[in-house]
Amino acid sequence: MGRGPTRSTYTSARNKSSNFPDISGLIVTQKLRERMGPKAPIILLSGDRSMETLNSLPHVGATDFFSKPVNSSQLIERLRLGVAPA
């Protein structure tokens, strides 16, 4: 018999508001990428649709992006695709 589920068996979705005055969502994304490695999916949800933000996403390690308001069905499908086991 196997040893049971390992830490890598589980996937989590993290929520962080990018409007906190002391740290931006892009910096948090970059830090998550550094800690989680290149394969972990990071999907951002933001009301900021500026070109500056959109152009920054690949550089900070975002896998995908949704702008608010978000279609919940699309978000759920992208989460399923983004966290699917390899």
C-alpha angles and dihedrals in degrees: 000000000000125000092248130245118344129206090264089058091072128070125196135201114216127204123207128163111231090206096073107127096225102050135019127232089239091058091047089051091051091050091048090051091051092050099039100041133231099299100055113103115238115188117185126207115194144152089219109100097167118138089236091060095042091050091049096055099084091044094056093045104258114161096196141356137212125187122214132289090048129196102239094210091055091046093051091049092049090048089053092050093043096052099037113132115256 
